[in-house]
Amino acid sequence: MKTHLMSLLLGLVIVSMSAGSVLAADDHAYQVTGPVLAVTDTSITVQKGKDPWTVSRDANTKVAGDLKVGAKVTIKYHMVADSVTSK
């Protein structure tokens, strides 16, 4: 009986760990590449084709290299919903 219970608990732990890694992998990560049009403390704007793309940033945004207007950059970002309204 104890062996069966331990096997069941071990199985539940493995399943919960697997579910967590699957959810973490589904991060909806995207990227945009282009020349920088504008840089502020809270955003970076790049030229993507004919359109300017503005991506928010904060103190946790990692920047490698010299981030300045005219530099070609690749911005990696993800989308997160702020609110949802169902009608």
C-alpha positions in Angstrom: 0.0 0.0 0.0 2.8 2.4 0.9 4.6 1.6 -2.4 1.4 2.3 -4.4 0.9 5.7 -2.6 4.6 6.7 -3.1 4.3 5.8 -6.8 1.1 7.9 -7.1 2.7 10.9 -5.4 5.8 10.6 -7.5 3.6 10.5 -10.6 1.8 13.6 -9.5 5.0 15.5 -8.9 6.3 14.6 -12.4 3.1 15.6 -14.1 3.0 19.0 -12.3 6.6 19.7 -13.2 5.9 18.8 -16.9 2.9 21.0 -17.0 4.9 24.0 -15.6 7.6 23.6 -18.3 4.9 23.4 -21.1 3.3 26.6 -19.8 6.7 28.3 -19.6 7.5 27.3 -23.2 4.3 28.9 -24.5 5.5 32.4 -23.8 4.3 34.0 -27.0 7.7 35.5 -27.7 8.2 37.7 -30.7 10.9 40.0 -32.1 11.2 43.1 -34.3 14.3 44.2 -36.1 15.1 47.6 -37.6 16.8 50.9 -37.1 16.0 52.9 -33.9 13.9 56.0 -34.4 13.6 57.1 -30.8 14.7 56.0 -27.3 13.2 57.0 -24.0 13.4 55.6 -20.5 10.0 53.9 -21.1 10.1 53.0 -24.8 12.1 52.1 -27.9 10.7 52.9 -31.4 12.1 51.1 -34.5 11.3 51.3 -38.2 9.7 48.0 -39.3 9.1 48.3 -43.1 7.1 51.5 -43.5 5.7 51.6 -40.0 7.2 52.8 -36.7 6.9 50.2 -33.9 7.0 51.3 -30.3 7.8 48.8 -27.6 7.6 49.6 -23.9 10.6 49.0 -21.7 11.4 49.4 -18.0 14.4 49.1 -15.6 14.4 45.3 -16.1 14.9 45.5 -19.9 18.3 44.1 -20.7 20.3 46.1 -23.3 23.4 44.8 -25.0 25.5 47.3 -26.9 25.0 51.0 -27.5 21.2 51.8 -27.8 20.9 55.0 -29.8 19.0 56.5 -32.7 20.1 55.0 -36.0 21.5 51.8 -34.5 20.1 48.6 -36.0 18.6 46.5 -33.2 16.6 43.4 -32.6 14.0 43.7 -29.8 12.6 40.5 -28.3 9.3 41.0 -26.6 6.2 39.1 -25.4 2.5 40.0 -25.3 0.6 40.0 -22.0 -3.0 41.0 -21.6 -3.6 43.9 -19.2 -7.4 43.3 -19.1 -10.1 41.3 -20.8 -13.8 42.3 -21.2 -16.3 39.7 -22.3 -19.6 40.9 -23.8 
